[in-house]
Amino acid sequence: MKNTRIFSLLALLLAFVFSTAVMAQEQKQKASPAATATGKIGDATVTVNYSSPSVKGRTIWGDLVPYGKVWRSGANEATTVTFDKAVMVEGKPLAAGTYSFYTIPAEDKWTVIFNKTAKQWGTQYDEKQDALRVTVSPTKAKAMNERLKYDVTSDGLLLSWENLAVPVKITTAKK
């Protein structure tokens, strides 16, 4: 009788340990986890949905993210930016809506692209669907960012990764 109880307790303990290990593996963070940045620019609410890759000791600019080529500005699905009101991006009008967000990095100037096809895999970019293209200047980041991140500030969007920051000036559109 005692042996049966001990065996039952041991079996229960082993089942608990095994199930805990399996759940921990399932909850392991993805290589490029989904992230969201949201905030107000004037009276417009802006939301950025993206996947956030890590530097992991790699050379990012000009290597992992090549210069002169369209980049999905995140990982996995295309990064999207949603505006609930019309805005001005670097002085150019952009209607309210959800856009995929791409860039063409260069050492001193970046092309920022808002594309009308929001729901797509990040590598399926079609230039014919561009709603707006603007040029911005990257800057040195205030601190090293291991993970790609977006911030919505009162001045616009800020993409930060590794030692680089890419500000995109956005204001509320004039009526």
C-alpha positions as CSV (number, residue, x, y, z in Angstrom):
1,M,0.0,0.0,0.0
2,K,2.8,2.4,0.9
3,N,4.7,1.6,-2.3
4,T,1.6,2.3,-4.4
5,R,1.3,5.8,-2.7
6,I,4.9,6.6,-3.2
7,F,4.7,5.4,-6.8
8,S,1.6,7.6,-7.4
9,L,3.3,10.6,-5.8
10,L,6.4,10.1,-7.9
11,A,4.3,9.7,-11.1
12,L,2.4,12.9,-10.3
13,L,5.6,14.8,-9.6
14,L,7.2,13.7,-12.8
15,A,4.1,14.6,-14.8
16,F,4.2,18.1,-13.2
17,V,7.9,18.6,-14.0
18,F,7.5,17.4,-17.5
19,S,4.4,19.6,-18.3
20,T,6.1,22.7,-16.7
21,A,9.2,22.2,-19.0
22,V,7.0,21.8,-22.1
23,M,5.0,25.0,-21.2
24,A,8.2,26.9,-20.6
25,Q,9.5,25.9,-24.1
26,E,6.3,27.0,-25.7
27,Q,6.4,30.4,-24.0
28,K,10.0,31.0,-25.1
29,Q,10.2,34.4,-26.8
30,K,10.2,34.5,-30.6
31,A,13.3,35.8,-32.3
32,S,11.4,38.9,-33.5
33,P,8.4,39.3,-31.2
34,A,5.4,41.4,-32.1
35,A,5.3,44.9,-30.7
36,T,3.1,48.0,-30.8
37,A,3.8,51.7,-30.3
38,T,0.9,54.1,-30.0
39,G,0.5,57.8,-29.2
40,K,-0.9,61.2,-30.2
41,I,0.5,63.6,-32.7
42,G,-1.6,66.7,-32.4
43,D,-5.2,65.3,-32.3
44,A,-4.3,62.2,-34.4
45,T,-3.9,58.8,-32.8
46,V,-1.0,56.9,-34.4
47,T,-0.4,53.2,-34.0
48,V,2.6,51.2,-35.2
49,N,2.5,47.4,-35.3
50,Y,5.8,45.7,-36.0
51,S,8.0,42.7,-35.3
52,S,11.1,43.6,-33.3
53,P,14.4,41.8,-34.4
54,S,17.5,41.9,-32.2
55,V,21.1,43.0,-33.2
56,K,22.6,39.8,-31.8
57,G,26.1,41.0,-32.5
58,R,25.4,41.5,-36.2
59,T,26.4,44.4,-38.4
60,I,23.0,45.9,-39.1
61,W,23.3,49.0,-41.4
62,G,24.8,48.3,-44.8
63,D,24.9,44.5,-44.1
64,L,21.9,42.8,-42.6
65,V,19.9,45.7,-43.8
66,P,21.6,46.7,-47.1
67,Y,21.8,50.3,-48.3
68,G,19.8,51.3,-51.4
69,K,17.3,48.4,-51.1
70,V,13.7,48.4,-49.9
71,W,13.5,47.2,-46.3
72,R,10.3,46.1,-44.5
73,S,11.5,48.2,-41.4
74,G,10.9,45.3,-39.0
75,A,10.7,41.5,-39.4
76,N,8.0,39.0,-40.5
77,E,4.8,40.7,-41.7
78,A,5.0,44.2,-43.0
79,T,5.2,46.9,-40.3
80,T,2.0,48.9,-40.3
81,V,1.2,52.5,-39.3
82,T,-2.4,53.6,-38.7
83,F,-3.5,57.2,-38.5
84,D,-7.1,57.9,-37.4
85,K,-6.9,61.4,-38.9
86,A,-5.2,62.9,-42.0
87,V,-1.6,64.0,-41.3
88,M,1.3,65.8,-42.9
89,V,4.5,63.7,-43.2
90,E,7.6,65.8,-43.7
91,G,5.2,68.5,-45.0
92,K,3.3,66.2,-47.4
93,P,-0.3,65.2,-46.9
94,L,-1.3,61.6,-46.1
95,A,-5.0,60.5,-45.6
96,A,-6.2,58.7,-42.5
97,G,-5.8,55.0,-42.8
98,T,-3.5,52.0,-42.3
99,Y,-0.3,51.7,-44.4
100,S,2.5,49.3,-44.6
101,F,5.8,51.1,-43.7
102,Y,9.0,50.5,-45.7
103,T,12.2,52.4,-46.0
104,I,15.2,52.5,-48.3
105,P,18.2,53.1,-46.0
106,A,21.3,54.9,-47.1
107,E,24.2,56.2,-45.0
108,D,23.0,59.9,-45.0
109,K,19.4,59.9,-46.3
110,W,16.6,57.5,-46.0
111,T,13.5,57.2,-48.2
112,V,10.4,56.5,-46.0
113,I,7.5,54.8,-47.7
114,F,3.8,54.5,-46.8
115,N,2.3,51.8,-48.9
116,K,-1.5,51.3,-49.4
117,T,-1.3,47.5,-49.1
118,A,-1.2,47.1,-45.3
119,K,-1.8,43.4,-44.8
120,Q,1.1,41.6,-46.5
121,W,4.3,39.7,-45.8
122,G,7.1,42.2,-45.4
123,T,8.9,41.1,-48.5
124,Q,5.9,41.5,-50.9
125,Y,6.4,45.2,-51.5
126,D,4.8,46.7,-54.6
127,E,6.0,50.3,-55.5
128,K,2.8,50.9,-57.5
129,Q,0.9,50.8,-54.2
130,D,2.9,53.7,-52.6
131,A,0.7,56.4,-51.1
132,L,3.6,58.6,-50.1
133,R,7.4,58.7,-50.2
134,V,9.5,61.2,-48.2
135,T,13.2,61.7,-47.5
136,V,14.6,61.9,-43.9
137,S,18.0,62.0,-42.3
138,P,19.1,59.4,-39.8
139,T,20.9,60.4,-36.6
140,K,23.0,58.7,-34.0
141,A,20.8,57.1,-31.3
142,K,21.0,58.4,-27.8
143,A,21.7,54.8,-26.6
144,M,22.3,51.4,-28.2
145,N,19.0,49.6,-28.9
146,E,19.4,45.8,-29.0
147,R,15.9,45.5,-30.3
148,L,14.3,47.5,-33.1
149,K,11.7,49.8,-31.7
150,Y,9.3,52.5,-32.8
151,D,8.2,55.5,-30.7
152,V,5.3,57.8,-31.4
153,T,6.3,61.3,-30.1
154,S,4.7,64.7,-30.4
155,D,7.1,65.3,-33.3
156,G,6.3,62.1,-35.3
157,L,7.7,58.6,-35.5
158,L,11.1,57.5,-34.4
159,L,12.6,54.2,-35.6
160,S,15.5,53.2,-33.4
161,W,17.8,50.1,-33.8
162,E,21.4,49.5,-32.9
163,N,23.1,52.9,-32.8
164,L,20.8,54.6,-35.3
165,A,17.6,56.7,-35.0
166,V,15.4,57.6,-37.9
167,P,13.0,60.5,-37.1
168,V,10.0,61.1,-39.4
169,K,8.3,64.4,-38.8
170,I,4.5,64.2,-38.6
171,T,2.0,66.9,-37.9
172,T,-1.8,67.0,-37.9
173,A,-3.1,68.0,-41.4
174,K,-4.5,71.5,-41.8
175,K,-8.2,71.7,-42.6
